Amino acid sequence: MTRYVMIADLERCVGCQTCTAACRHANATSPAVQWRRVLDIETGAYPDVSRTFVPVGCQHCDDPPCMHVCPTTATRKRADGIVTVDYDLCIGCAYCEVACPYQARFKLDREVFAYGSATPSEKATANEKRVGVSQKCTFCSDRIDYGLANGLVPGVDAEATPACVNSCIADALHFGDVEDANSNVSKLLRENTSFRMHEELGTRPNFHYLHDRRHSPCKPTSGPVRGEGIEPKHQQHWDWKAAANFLLGGSGAALFAFSVGFGIPGAAAAALCLIALGLLILLFKIGRPLRFLYVLRQPQRSWMSREAWLAGALFPLAAWFLFSESSLLGAAAAAVAFGFLLAQAMILKESKGVPAWRTSRIVPLILSTGLAEGAGLLALVMPAPLILAMLVALRGWAWHEYLESLERDGAPMRSYEVLRGCRGWMLWAGLALPLLLIACGSLLGQFFFAIAGLAVVATGWALKFILVTRAGYQQGFALQRAGATVKPGWNPA
């Protein structure tokens, strides 16, 4: 077997960015993206200061989360470990972007040129296939394939080696087959201490960093951490249109299930309209909307694909139920609707690149929020105060447990600050006020039940909107020095 890895020697990298320029030249990438870049990280305080240059990009993981979430099979892993993207299959949903813990994915909705309009060289190298889809480092797989076809050895012969490695002036980047015990990369890993970034996430990256050479003094890790672009950035492409699917789809799915249970066909029809509206808005988020049916290609792995299959099954099944009024069909449709709500929760959980989403506590939070919203909408036509009160309390518990998980496991500081800012109004407007209104409704009439339902829906929608559009900060980067991990911009556990 062959497994290609890249090694960055942090003791040798001088931060010249030559690898960045070589990558851009070899792959004709847009000025708006950097498949390979070098971070400038400074740790410590005067006089004990350490400065480290860290090359980053796609890590070509052995267990790539981007591949697992991709609904179209556009992202694949080759037998030699290289992770690729098929531009003809990608729909531009950006799910791989929020699943990648290494900020290695890019999506451009239009061509971007260095000087506003395209220069002759940019016109000659423009690639329309990359517009509206995901793109990333490929380890220069075309060079590797060319070299192998011509009897060359990747990592040894320049024509078969990634451009960034060839260009490195400090001999800091290395490439080769780690399964070959005599290869350059195998020898380097045996003879030096190394780490892989975010290895605790189980992605098993094929990008290794050499650091703290044996018998050399360790550099300091205490004190502030500084550097441009090293703190977690907010994910760029899951905007209000993506949030609308979670808002409308989640509450609509729960309302449909309740409407079936209570025998209210009008509310069931309205619930289907909510789900359909959420999916329609979502269609305008993806980069290649005319390929939307490709989302059905990978239900074996992707929860986004499963959500699409469940939606495709729900509408005809629900229509059949509304026409026939069969209780058996109603139960089946309600089960599919609940599956749709579960799929939405799992879509967030599998977004490994966004710590505020990937925690397991996100699942009960999204489920309980959707169910409470469904009961809140049901209260507008037929109050069920006991069910609504129980679901409001359940949502309050799930919200508390979710915040506790972020405090326990750690999260990007900005995510934590955004969500902590929701604690007060979720307690009063999302829990105490609805319960008070439900109690008033038991004494003073159904009007208070309806107001309680609206409060539950409004706070649930506000929470999910903030969670998706404001709290979605990415994993960021990490650096190991002297046995300690430095994670800029993180709220430590």
BAKOL-738699 format. One record per residue (C-alpha): x, y, z; residue in one letter. Coordinates in steps of 0.1 Angstrom, whole numbers, padded with zeros to 4 digits, always signed. Layout:
<nodes>
XYZA;...
</nodes>
This chain:
<nodes>
+0000+0000+0000M;+0010+0036-0005T;+0000+0065+0018R;+0014+0099+0010Y;+0021+0123+0038V;+0035+0158+0040M;+0058+0170+0068I;+0065+0206+0079A;+0096+0211+0100D;+0087+0240+0123L;+0124+0244+0133E;+0133+0252+0097R;+0103+0272+0083C;+0112+0309+0080V;+0077+0321+0070G;+0087+0333+0036C;+0054+0323+0020Q;+0072+0309-0010T;+0051+0277-0008C;+0019+0299-0008T;+0030+0316-0040A;+0041+0283-0057A;+0008+0267-0048C;-0011+0296-0063R;+0010+0296-0095H;+0008+0258-0100A;-0029+0255-0094N;-0040+0289-0108A;-0061+0296-0077T;-0081+0328-0071S;-0065+0356-0051P;-0094+0351-0027A;-0082+0316-0016V;-0050+0301-0003Q;-0048+0263-0005W;-0014+0266+0012R;-0006+0293+0037R;+0018+0299+0066V;+0007+0311+0100L;+0029+0335+0120D;+0024+0326+0157I;+0041+0344+0185E;+0038+0330+0221T;+0051+0342+0254G;+0059+0376+0269A;+0091+0396+0269Y;+0118+0384+0274P;+0107+0348+0269D;+0091+0350+0234V;+0088+0322+0208S;+0079+0328+0172R;+0068+0299+0150T;+0058+0296+0114F;+0032+0269+0107V;+0023+0258+0072P;-0014+0248+0070V;-0038+0236+0044G;-0058+0204+0037C;-0044+0177+0060Q;-0057+0148+0038H;-0070+0129+0067C;-0072+0091+0069D;-0107+0096+0083D;-0118+0128+0065P;-0150+0143+0080P;-0155+0163+0048C;-0159+0131+0029M;-0184+0116+0053H;-0207+0146+0053V;-0206+0153+0015C;-0241+0144+0002P;-0230+0140-0035T;-0198+0119-0032T;-0179+0148-0047A;-0153+0145-0019T;-0134+0112-0020R;-0103+0096-0007K;-0079+0079-0031R;-0062+0046-0022A;-0030+0065-0017D;-0047+0087+0010G;-0051+0119-0011I;-0085+0136-0006V;-0100+0150-0038T;-0130+0170-0049V;-0150+0163-0081D;-0161+0198-0093Y;-0187+0182-0116D;-0205+0166-0087L;-0202+0193-0060C;-0234+0213-0054I;-0217+0240-0033G;-0236+0233-0001C;-0205+0241+0020A;-0211+0212+0043Y;-0175+0201+0039C;-0164+0236+0050E;-0181+0233+0084V;-0170+0197+0088A;-0133+0205+0082C;-0114+0213+0114P;-0085+0227+0095Y;-0102+0256+0076Q;-0089+0241+0044A;-0121+0244+0023R;-0129+0274+0001F;-0160+0283-0020K;-0163+0313-0043L;-0197+0323-0056D;-0181+0344-0084R;-0147+0348-0100E;-0123+0371-0080V;-0094+0388-0098F;-0063+0405-0084A;-0070+0439-0099Y;-0108+0439-0103G;-0109+0427-0139S;-0092+0397-0153A;-0056+0401-0165T;-0046+0381-0196P;-0029+0354-0175S;-0060+0352-0153E;-0082+0348-0184K;-0059+0320-0197A;-0060+0301-0164T;-0096+0307-0153A;-0115+0276-0143N;-0153+0280-0143E;-0157+0246-0127K;-0144+0260-0094R;-0170+0287-0092V;-0198+0279-0067G;-0182+0247-0055V;-0158+0235-0029S;-0121+0237-0036Q;-0089+0228-0016K;-0054+0215-0018C;-0050+0183-0037T;-0013+0175-0028F;-0008+0184-0065C;-0023+0150-0074S;-0020+0157-0111D;+0018+0160-0107R;+0019+0128-0087I;-0001+0109-0112D;+0020+0122-0141Y;+0052+0112-0122G;+0040+0077-0114L;+0030+0072-0151A;+0065+0082-0161N;+0084+0061-0135G;+0092+0090-0111L;+0091+0089-0073V;+0069+0115-0055P;+0089+0133-0029G;+0121+0125-0046V;+0117+0137-0082D;+0105+0173-0085A;+0082+0166-0114E;+0062+0142-0092A;+0062+0163-0060T;+0038+0190-0048P;+0048+0225-0059A;+0049+0238-0024C;+0075+0212-0014V;+0097+0219-0045N;+0097+0257-0038S;+0106+0256-0001C;+0138+0276+0003I;+0145+0263+0039A;+0139+0225+0032D;+0111+0227+0057A;+0085+0208+0037L;+0088+0171+0028H;+0066+0147+0009F;+0066+0110+0004G;+0052+0075+0010D;+0051+0069+0048V;+0044+0032+0042E;+0079+0029+0027D;+0102+0025+0057A;+0131+0038+0037N;+0114+0070+0024S;+0125+0104+0034N;+0093+0111+0054V;+0095+0078+0073S;+0130+0086+0084K;+0121+0121+0095L;+0092+0108+0116L;+0114+0082+0132R;+0143+0105+0140E;+0122+0135+0153N;+0094+0143+0176T;+0062+0153+0158S;+0025+0160+0162F;-0006+0162+0140R;-0029+0191+0144M;-0062+0184+0162H;-0054+0148+0165E;-0078+0145+0194E;-0107+0147+0169L;-0098+0113+0154G;-0093+0125+0118T;-0058+0110+0116R;-0042+0137+0094P;-0015+0129+0068N;+0002+0162+0076F;+0028+0160+0103H;+0047+0187+0121Y;+0083+0183+0134L;+0090+0203+0165H;+0112+0203+0196D;+0140+0182+0182R;+0154+0157+0206R;+0182+0170+0228H;+0172+0207+0220S;+0158+0230+0246P;+0120+0235+0246C;+0105+0268+0239K;+0080+0286+0261P;+0043+0281+0259T;+0031+0304+0286S;+0019+0340+0281G;-0002+0355+0253P;-0005+0342+0218V;-0005+0366+0189R;-0007+0364+0151G;-0028+0375+0122E;-0054+0349+0112G;-0047+0324+0139I;-0079+0327+0159E;-0110+0308+0149P;-0130+0325+0122K;-0167+0324+0116H;-0178+0299+0090Q;-0187+0319+0059Q;-0214+0301+0039H;-0242+0289+0063W;-0261+0321+0064D;-0298+0330+0071W;-0309+0308+0042K;-0293+0278+0059A;-0308+0289+0092A;-0343+0291+0077A;-0343+0254+0070N;-0335+0246+0106F;-0362+0271+0118L;-0390+0263+0094L;-0382+0227+0088G;-0377+0218+0125G;-0409+0234+0137S;-0429+0222+0107G;-0418+0186+0111A;-0429+0187+0148A;-0461+0204+0140L;-0470+0178+0114F;-0464+0150+0139A;-0486+0167+0165F;-0513+0175+0139S;-0515+0138+0129V;-0517+0127+0166G;-0545+0152+0174F;-0563+0147+0141G;-0560+0183+0127I;-0555+0180+0089P;-0554+0217+0083G;-0525+0221+0107A;-0507+0192+0090A;-0510+0209+0056A;-0497+0241+0071A;-0467+0222+0086A;-0459+0207+0052L;-0459+0243+0038C;-0434+0253+0065L;-0410+0225+0056I;-0413+0231+0019A;-0406+0268+0024L;-0375+0261+0044G;-0362+0237+0017L;-0370+0262-0010L;-0350+0289+0007I;-0321+0265+0012L;-0320+0259-0025L;-0309+0295-0030F;-0279+0290-0006K;-0261+0263-0026I;-0236+0273-0052G;-0249+0251-0080R;-0287+0249-0074P;-0294+0232-0107L;-0275+0201-0094R;-0298+0199-0063F;-0308+0163-0070L;-0272+0152-0065Y;-0279+0157-0028V;-0296+0122-0029L;-0264+0104-0039R;-0249+0095-0005Q;-0275+0085+0021P;-0251+0058+0034Q;-0230+0085+0052R;-0243+0120+0049S;-0270+0133+0071W;-0277+0160+0046M;-0285+0134+0020S;-0306+0115+0045R;-0326+0147+0053E;-0333+0151+0015A;-0344+0114+0012W;-0367+0119+0043L;-0382+0151+0028A;-0387+0133-0005G;-0406+0105+0013A;-0426+0128+0036L;-0445+0149+0011F;-0460+0121-0010P;-0467+0100+0021L;-0483+0130+0039A;-0504+0138+0008A;-0516+0102+0007W;-0525+0104+0044F;-0544+0137+0040L;-0564+0122+0010F;-0571+0089+0026S;-0572+0098+0063E;-0556+0064+0071S;-0543+0063+0106S;-0516+0039+0096L;-0503+0063+0069L;-0505+0091+0093G;-0483+0073+0118A;-0458+0065+0091A;-0457+0101+0079A;-0453+0114+0115A;-0424+0090+0120A;-0407+0102+0088V;-0413+0138+0100A;-0396+0131+0133F;-0367+0115+0113G;-0364+0147+0093F;-0361+0166+0126L;-0335+0142+0138L;-0315+0145+0106A;-0313+0183+0111Q;-0299+0177+0146A;-0273+0152+0132M;-0263+0176+0104I;-0251+0200+0130L;-0235+0173+0152K;-0214+0160+0122E;-0200+0194+0115S;-0167+0186+0132K;-0151+0219+0122G;-0175+0240+0143V;-0170+0231+0180P;-0203+0248+0191A;-0222+0224+0167W;-0203+0191+0170R;-0210+0185+0207T;-0234+0155+0213S;-0256+0179+0234R;-0266+0196+0202I;-0289+0167+0194V;-0313+0169+0224P;-0312+0207+0221L;-0324+0207+0184I;-0349+0179+0190L;-0364+0195+0221S;-0364+0229+0205T;-0382+0216+0174G;-0408+0197+0194L;-0415+0227+0216A;-0419+0249+0186E;-0443+0224+0170G;-0464+0223+0202A;-0462+0261+0203G;-0477+0264+0168L;-0503+0237+0177L;-0514+0259+0206A;-0526+0285+0181L;-0554+0261+0169V;-0558+0235+0197M;-0540+0240+0230P;-0523+0211+0247A;-0510+0229+0278P;-0495+0199+0295L;-0475+0188+0265I;-0464+0223+0258L;-0452+0228+0294A;-0433+0195+0294M;-0416+0204+0262L;-0407+0239+0273V;-0391+0224+0305A;-0373+0197+0284L;-0359+0224+0261R;-0347+0244+0291G;-0329+0213+0304W;-0313+0206+0270A;-0302+0242+0267W;-0286+0241+0302H;-0268+0208+0294E;-0256+0222+0261Y;-0240+0252+0277L;-0225+0230+0304E;-0209+0208+0276S;-0193+0239+0261L;-0178+0249+0294E;-0166+0214+0301R;-0151+0206+0267D;-0140+0241+0257G;-0150+0262+0226A;-0138+0292+0206P;-0141+0322+0229M;-0163+0341+0205R;-0188+0312+0202S;-0189+0309+0239Y;-0195+0346+0243E;-0224+0346+0218V;-0241+0317+0234L;-0236+0329+0269R;-0253+0361+0259G;-0284+0341+0252C;-0286+0326+0287R;-0306+0354+0303G;-0334+0358+0277W;-0337+0320+0271M;-0343+0316+0309L;-0370+0343+0311W;-0385+0345+0277A;-0380+0309+0267G;-0388+0292+0300L;-0403+0313+0327A;-0427+0334+0306L;-0442+0304+0286P;-0448+0285+0318L;-0464+0315+0335L;-0486+0321+0305L;-0496+0284+0304I;-0506+0287+0341A;-0526+0318+0334C;-0543+0300+0305G;-0555+0273+0328S;-0573+0300+0348L;-0581+0328+0323L;-0587+0311+0289G;-0570+0298+0258Q;-0557+0332+0247F;-0528+0328+0271F;-0520+0294+0256F;-0517+0310+0222A;-0494+0337+0235I;-0473+0311+0253A;-0470+0291+0221G;-0459+0322+0202L;-0432+0329+0229A;-0419+0294+0226V;-0417+0296+0188V;-0401+0330+0188A;-0374+0321+0213T;-0367+0288+0196G;-0363+0304+0162W;-0341+0331+0177A;-0319+0306+0194L;-0314+0284+0163K;-0308+0315+0141F;-0280+0327+0165I;-0266+0292+0168L;-0262+0289+0130V;-0254+0324+0119T;-0235+0339+0148R;-0220+0312+0170A;-0206+0291+0142G;-0169+0298+0147Y;-0145+0272+0133Q;-0120+0250+0151Q;-0090+0273+0145G;-0054+0262+0147F;-0033+0246+0174A;+0004+0244+0181L;+0023+0219+0203Q;+0054+0231+0222R;+0071+0214+0251A;+0043+0189+0254G;+0016+0216+0257A;-0011+0226+0232T;-0016+0262+0224V;-0050+0270+0209K;-0054+0307+0201P;-0088+0322+0207G;-0102+0293+0227W;-0120+0292+0260N;-0101+0264+0277P;-0121+0235+0293A;
</nodes>
